[in-house]
Amino acid sequence: MASKIEVKDLLEAGVHFGHLTRKWNPNMAPYIYMERNGIHVINLYKTVAKLDEANEALKKIASSGRKILFVATKKQAKDIVADKVSKVNMPYITERWPGGMLTNFVTIRKAVKKMAAIDRMKKDGTFNTLSKKERLQVDRLRAKLDKNLGSIADMTRLPGALFIVDTMREHIAVKEAQKLNIPIFAMVDTNSDPRDVDYAIPSNDDAGKSIEIIMESVTQAVAEGLEERKSEKTGEKDKEEASKKEEKKAEATPKKEEKAAEEKPAKKAEAAPTKEEKPAEEKPAKKEAKAKPDDLTKIEGVGPKAAEALIASGVKTYAELADADAEKVKEILTEASSTLAHLDPTSWPKQAKMAAEGKWDELKEWQDSVKGGVE
């Protein structure tokens, strides 16, 4: 478990310092503690509560196998974000935000593939056959692509969530994520609007120490989610091996019983199978009682909050979501929270049907071809 951040640690890092009172956004009023010397002071108790909530949601997304894209192009946040995020192997943007990074993801992927093609040219030796001028041009193009897109080379599909430092500066990223129903996590200062964000962390987004302490906590939560995913995979492998052994034993036992039936009286032969049948019938019932709800966040467009709303209304499995009507799902979301009203669930039953049938490769291909789960 990641060590929980205390108010004292945040105070020492200067997380409580906001902007000048004349630059404030009135929607940040619930998170402001007081005003001193013309500067707003952020309520750190609310920061801790919001940070814990965001960490829990990020942990779930990471454990589901989805990528989280970190965005921080301001000077004081660049190096900190690149250093912390690279440790958990997540994509990040620390240079200029490429317009259409999410809404025109197919074109961005082409640029990344071009970079990979240049690397192959260098390995094959075809790069050396070019003239000196052409080699220089290719090298410059490779350096430019690496600078802007090198950190997202491993991101083959749209991210499961966005984490933004300073929503005012990264307003284009916020709009693109909203358009594709991608959950947004962000460090929100007193001059920003928390309504644009799904998980707002009220904090100072200008000081290096403040950004570092928040990023440390967030990346720890992501690392925990990745560890959970690894342990689940190893657990599944162990179960598969155990089930194979049980099947082999089950195949061997009938042969032994046939031999025993020939030697022993008919009464004992009849009594033995009935004893074995009872526990075999009881076991599946216990398993059914302990069945957990499916991870609905694997459906493109379903964030942690939307998944919670669906589970609370009784839609717990992929099969149930596949049978559900899109209009009813929309009603469930709007009743649960006004922030979920903008979501478009028209493609969710279709995706859920593929997930319920175990067609994960087909689902991934569909999600890659269709932007944000909206046809």
Salt bridges, closest charged atoms under 4 A:
ASP52 OD2 - LYS4 NZ 3.57
GLU53 OE1 - LYS50 NZ 3.97
GLU95 OE1 - LYS78 NZ 3.72
ASP119 OD1 - ARG142 NE 2.80
ASP139 OD1 - LYS122 NZ 3.12
ASP146 OD1 - ARG142 NH1 3.61
ASP166 OD2 - LYS74 NZ 3.02
ASP189 OD2 - HIS19 NE2 3.37
ASP193 OD2 - ARG195 NH2 3.08
ASP205 OD1 - LYS74 NZ 3.79
ASP206 OD2 - HIS19 NE2 3.09
ASP206 OD1 - LYS74 NZ 2.80
GLU212 OE2 - LYS84 NZ 3.98
GLU216 OE1 - LYS84 NZ 2.50
GLU224 OE1 - LYS59 NZ 3.21
GLU228 OE2 - LYS59 NZ 3.45
GLU300 OE2 - ARG66 NH2 3.22
GLU300 OE1 - ARG157 NH2 3.19
GLU308 OE2 - LYS60 NZ 3.77
GLU357 OE1 - LYS359 NZ 2.99
GLU375 OE2 - LYS350 NZ 2.88
